[in-house]
């Protein structure tokens, strides 16, 4: 791609293909799917998303406002806690879930007396902790010992559940339907009797489902959803994937600014930052695929370089990559699958140039929808 660098390029044709997989899942199983704004929240793509999905899930007031302003459909809100000044959530949400029984009790009276709750357009639920860890990264495990996320099973003994109609769990992160199967058995073990009560009509299976990954077992997912709906006689069964709609739809374009040697290590400094623009590289950690001249780099080889970001953080490193030829200053490198948890997490740390936002429309044309300048950086402080 010629054009701005650094830049996030979002491919709408790839997004459509992902969304069609999700839409067919809805048709087959009758489930509902909300897009998770915490993973990807670019309003210029919402027309495509809302034509296939049922709405958005929000983690708090600002995401709920964004969903209402730009997306439409239902808004499922679930956050660790809400401030008393967040009462607008009662106007914005279709489902408002609470992370603890104490927080539900704090909100219960005003929530149930809200006009939208009285007429049935606003429902309330609890996030549960099924005590079932299936992932490999502790940072993303809501079921770790001492977790702050979700109500554990023992807290339901003699709990006041009046006014609640749904339960919600979110325990997966880039995982398959086999891990969902394991989790659903834990949910049934700990919370099955609660879900079978007449008042509970909705179950939200959260996000982290890698539904659009080529080797994802969709047949198993279909069976799990059908069995879960039947097991608890549910009116609504929700999924909240964030990555699934934009998997492989984003490419982060960068340029080599400098090349030098430190001992046995050849280093390439880029015009972007791992910590500011692709933080999951450091947090997961993960290793993105990198291409040069449309050829993928390898972990080892003759032309091996350590790719570094353009910030002062010593650990602003993307990784070691071997290319098919020596790098040159001015080369364009492309980091693949950089839509989810990149733009929404990006910062102006160290004043590094923020990547532009570019759409590739389905006819192949490119549109730069946002370029960032010094005033964007300055407004955070002055």
Steps between C-alpha positions, in 0.01 A plus 500: 500500500632841410383779722544602864736321735446390765140406423234252600336365183158339554371277219121510473483198268668283765265638762199412283620141460538471878158655562336258258634208705350657812168569326473137385569385855207714616275351233592142587472525878274794580767655721560874510839659444622837627825656384744575785604863475790440738673313216420725204302824496545676167165670420574511125462121496182478708261498201650170390498353851143597585368352173605157629493522881247586772680785672802571719630411840643783707722501806376831635336834432718632220479181293125488556472859376711415194282198425180705518638785292659301220394133510140451607338171589520358849767614746620244754697673776717315748777667699686432825313788667294808414529841662183656638539762228468225235121488537468578128581133445139431594393704197761359262511127574270217404676267744691629802706238682665539839832355610405434863192445710590798719513730199164371380352575842646851482328561165194279540237750613564768239560237231170318551306828527638634173221536238686281250527222757130537578403453136747217435747669264777488761608176668751431773746220555807385691845407378595163644838339564479128410843428653618342175833618357558377145742761362878517517556869582435602864449864399187395310363243745188627682487175698841535666504464881382822662354631174314831511273395210174315549299366793639167625260211565504512881372859498165381365407320820185680624569791263222743412458456122170683458499725195771308317424307181840408358844361578819587315844343491809600308796266546648440152767684303579393143376148573305227327164336561666213689591745776147636492371145548718461810380834634132424441530183708649705782219753464241223523672347802514826694203697365272252321235500773492880494464511123209257515299740713209650310624856541825439308434527129835617365858369499792697359802287405727803473781540252835346417344258249731461197200426279640625168838327533527242219543198731228600749253214560171662403310171514589460865400861569162439335440197721608683814268792434203276421562285810540805725179661376309174554662421835382825659199586279655837415335779305833666417845353450770759434857498372723808520804440277721800432777349294284272285356780286838654422733197500770555235330824388767737632856565384733741679731664246838629612827634360860419594661820635843376605725193487802428720693226677537435875741213555362204306154655471382697198231749599232671292317801648149552361269800492256337742503365854405161638401647837297784347350342187498120538513442878390135491844425354632578848197413715398158370777475384440419134710492185333660198570387147716755315534531123748677273429514126193285579723218629472386862800529728631195688627456859852425380703544183781689333348848520395506865400828667362603837205728427470786745248775556573871484451577871738534794373182669786248502256213462320653199591194292282315252728201455776346291415435135698367204418642156566376146740790439687760705283780631552853376401833649162588351377140465132448577422221746147373554375344825201274438181449704530839670137612522389367840644643821728740312313817402290485818814469715729736313649799681709810435774372734831680453351714223557225243302571183162330529412276202250636251170316451440370148208299360527269202151497354357190339576636153867528597515877537683646799362777720703672770238579762728651765853634519635604839693821556673683784173658626361147559799431726481841670134472594579231755694753705390853412 
